[in-house]
């Protein structure tokens, strides 16, 4: 029994080390490849994109945007005003029964900053990074885009865009250390490896 316990412990340790090495390798590859596609606003404005895709995150029940989401929207509006694309595709979660609505909050913020209604498309079914990109291609026919989110998230977002058949560059929102950022950074490391294996969420 003791011999079996030692064997089992060794197997668990070996599996954990292998998983860790795989996760590290995927992250290094993804950040290296797609980091080269993260550009400044001036370069993004000249890439001939059909739309600027903004990935949603937390909004409040009173319609206010979280700091992280506001920074994404400000970056996207700057790109729109600079002529990067004629459309904003605002994608996020919506659960009206729970009084939660990222996309309407994003829409209202854009309009309040002078973006015309006809320049805004909403995707209330973009409940994950991967689903946003899949739907941008299949439902909105996007072939070329600028993706806006925070830098830590852009690597996987650009991978998801490529996997969905979208030619994309990324433009990072204002970079600050948001509350809870360490947790998000660690979660993203795992998410990159999961998505590489085809596990979405």
C-alpha positions as CSV (number, residue, x, y, z in Angstrom):
1,X,0.0,0.0,0.0
2,X,2.8,2.4,0.9
3,X,4.5,1.6,-2.4
4,X,1.3,2.4,-4.3
5,X,0.9,5.7,-2.4
6,X,4.4,6.7,-3.4
7,X,3.8,5.8,-7.0
8,X,0.5,7.7,-7.0
9,X,2.2,10.7,-5.5
10,X,5.0,10.6,-8.1
11,X,2.4,10.3,-10.9
12,X,0.5,13.3,-9.6
13,X,3.7,15.4,-9.3
14,X,4.7,14.4,-12.8
15,X,1.3,15.3,-14.2
16,X,1.4,18.7,-12.5
17,X,4.9,19.4,-13.8
18,X,3.8,18.4,-17.3
19,X,0.7,20.6,-17.1
20,X,2.8,23.5,-15.8
21,X,5.3,23.1,-18.6
22,X,2.6,23.0,-21.2
23,X,0.8,26.0,-19.9
24,X,4.1,28.0,-19.8
25,X,5.0,26.9,-23.4
26,X,1.5,28.0,-24.7
27,X,1.7,31.3,-22.9
28,X,5.2,32.1,-24.3
29,X,4.2,31.1,-27.8
30,X,0.9,33.1,-27.7
31,X,2.3,36.2,-26.2
32,X,5.2,36.2,-28.7
33,X,3.1,35.6,-31.8
34,X,0.2,37.9,-31.0
35,X,2.2,40.5,-29.1
36,X,3.6,41.4,-32.5
37,X,0.1,42.3,-33.6
38,X,-0.6,44.8,-30.7
39,X,-0.1,48.3,-32.2
40,X,-0.4,51.9,-31.2
41,X,-3.6,53.8,-32.1
42,X,-1.9,55.7,-34.9
43,X,-0.9,52.4,-36.7
44,X,-4.3,50.8,-36.0
45,X,-6.0,53.8,-37.6
46,X,-4.3,53.0,-40.9
47,X,-4.9,49.3,-41.1
48,X,-8.2,49.4,-43.1
49,X,-10.4,47.6,-40.5
50,X,-14.1,47.2,-41.0
51,X,-14.8,47.7,-37.4
52,X,-13.4,48.2,-33.9
53,X,-14.4,45.2,-31.7
54,X,-14.7,46.1,-28.0
55,X,-14.8,43.3,-25.5
56,X,-17.1,43.9,-22.6
57,X,-16.5,43.5,-18.9
58,X,-18.2,44.7,-15.8
59,X,-20.9,47.3,-15.9
60,X,-23.1,48.4,-13.0
61,X,-26.9,48.2,-12.7
62,X,-27.2,51.9,-12.9
63,X,-25.5,52.0,-16.3
64,X,-22.1,53.1,-15.2
65,X,-19.1,51.4,-16.7
66,X,-16.4,49.9,-14.5
67,X,-13.0,51.6,-14.8
68,X,-11.7,48.8,-16.9
69,X,-14.6,48.9,-19.3
70,X,-14.6,52.7,-19.5
71,X,-10.9,52.6,-20.5
72,X,-11.7,50.1,-23.3
73,X,-14.5,52.3,-24.5
74,X,-12.4,55.5,-24.5
75,X,-9.7,53.7,-26.5
76,X,-12.3,52.5,-29.0
77,X,-13.9,55.9,-29.4
78,X,-10.5,57.4,-30.0
79,X,-9.9,54.9,-32.8
80,X,-13.3,55.6,-34.3
81,X,-12.6,59.3,-34.3
82,X,-9.2,58.7,-35.8
83,X,-10.9,56.9,-38.7
84,X,-9.7,53.4,-37.8
85,X,-13.1,52.0,-38.8
86,X,-16.6,53.2,-39.6
87,X,-18.2,50.8,-37.0
88,X,-17.9,49.9,-33.4
89,X,-19.0,46.3,-32.5
90,X,-19.7,46.3,-28.8
91,X,-19.8,42.8,-27.4
92,X,-20.7,41.7,-23.9
93,X,-23.0,40.0,-21.5
94,X,-26.7,40.8,-21.0
95,X,-29.1,39.3,-18.5
96,X,-32.1,41.6,-18.2
97,X,-33.7,39.4,-15.6
98,X,-30.8,40.1,-13.3
99,X,-30.7,43.8,-14.3
100,X,-27.3,43.3,-15.9
101,X,-26.5,44.8,-19.3
102,X,-23.0,45.5,-20.4
103,X,-23.8,46.2,-24.1
104,X,-26.5,48.9,-23.4
105,X,-24.1,50.6,-20.9
106,X,-21.4,50.5,-23.6
107,X,-23.8,51.8,-26.2
108,X,-25.0,54.7,-24.1
109,X,-21.5,55.7,-23.2
110,X,-20.4,55.8,-26.8
111,X,-23.4,57.9,-27.8
112,X,-22.8,60.3,-24.9
113,X,-19.3,60.8,-26.4
114,X,-20.6,61.7,-29.8
115,X,-20.6,58.3,-31.7
116,X,-23.6,58.2,-33.9
117,X,-26.2,55.4,-33.5
118,X,-25.6,54.1,-37.0
119,X,-22.0,53.5,-36.3
120,X,-22.7,51.1,-33.4
121,X,-23.5,47.4,-33.5
122,X,-24.4,45.5,-30.4
123,X,-23.7,41.8,-29.7
124,X,-25.5,40.9,-26.4
125,X,-24.5,37.2,-27.0
126,X,-20.8,37.8,-26.8
127,X,-20.5,36.1,-23.5
128,X,-16.9,35.1,-23.8
129,X,-13.8,36.3,-25.8
130,X,-14.1,33.3,-28.1
131,X,-17.8,33.6,-28.6
132,X,-17.4,37.3,-29.4
133,X,-14.9,36.6,-32.2
134,X,-16.9,33.6,-33.6
135,X,-20.0,35.7,-33.8
136,X,-18.2,38.8,-35.2
137,X,-17.3,36.5,-38.1
138,X,-20.4,34.4,-38.5
139,X,-23.1,36.9,-37.5
140,X,-21.6,40.3,-38.5
141,X,-19.4,39.2,-41.4
142,X,-16.3,40.9,-40.0
143,X,-13.2,40.0,-41.9
144,X,-10.8,42.7,-40.6
145,X,-10.9,44.4,-37.3
146,X,-9.1,46.3,-34.5
147,X,-9.7,44.6,-31.2
148,X,-9.7,46.7,-28.0
149,X,-9.2,45.4,-24.5
150,X,-6.4,45.5,-21.9
151,X,-3.0,44.2,-23.0
152,X,-3.0,41.1,-20.8
153,X,-6.3,40.0,-22.5
154,X,-5.3,40.9,-26.1
155,X,-3.1,37.9,-26.8
156,X,-5.9,35.4,-26.4
157,X,-8.4,37.8,-28.0
158,X,-6.2,38.0,-31.1
159,X,-5.7,34.3,-31.1
160,X,-9.5,33.9,-31.0
161,X,-9.9,36.3,-33.8
162,X,-7.4,34.4,-36.0
163,X,-9.1,31.1,-35.1
164,X,-12.4,32.6,-36.2
165,X,-11.0,33.8,-39.5
166,X,-10.7,37.5,-38.7
167,X,-7.6,39.4,-39.6
168,X,-7.0,41.5,-36.6
169,X,-4.6,43.8,-34.8
170,X,-5.0,44.7,-31.2
171,X,-5.0,48.1,-29.5
172,X,-4.6,48.2,-25.7
173,X,-6.8,50.3,-23.5
174,X,-5.1,52.5,-21.0
175,X,-2.8,50.4,-18.9
176,X,-3.2,50.7,-15.1
177,X,-3.2,48.2,-12.3
178,X,-6.9,47.7,-11.8
179,X,-8.1,46.2,-8.5
180,X,-7.9,42.4,-8.6
181,X,-5.4,42.5,-11.5
182,X,-3.2,39.8,-10.1
183,X,-6.1,37.4,-10.1
184,X,-7.0,38.3,-13.7
185,X,-3.4,37.8,-14.8
186,X,-3.2,34.4,-13.3
187,X,-6.6,33.4,-14.6
188,X,-5.6,34.5,-18.1
189,X,-2.5,32.3,-18.0
190,X,-4.8,29.3,-17.6
191,X,-7.3,30.6,-20.1
192,X,-4.7,30.8,-22.8
193,X,-3.8,27.2,-22.4
194,X,-7.4,26.1,-22.2
195,X,-8.3,27.9,-25.3
196,X,-5.3,26.5,-27.1
197,X,-6.7,23.1,-26.4
198,X,-10.1,24.1,-27.6
199,X,-11.8,24.6,-24.2
200,X,-13.6,27.9,-24.5
201,X,-15.2,30.1,-21.8
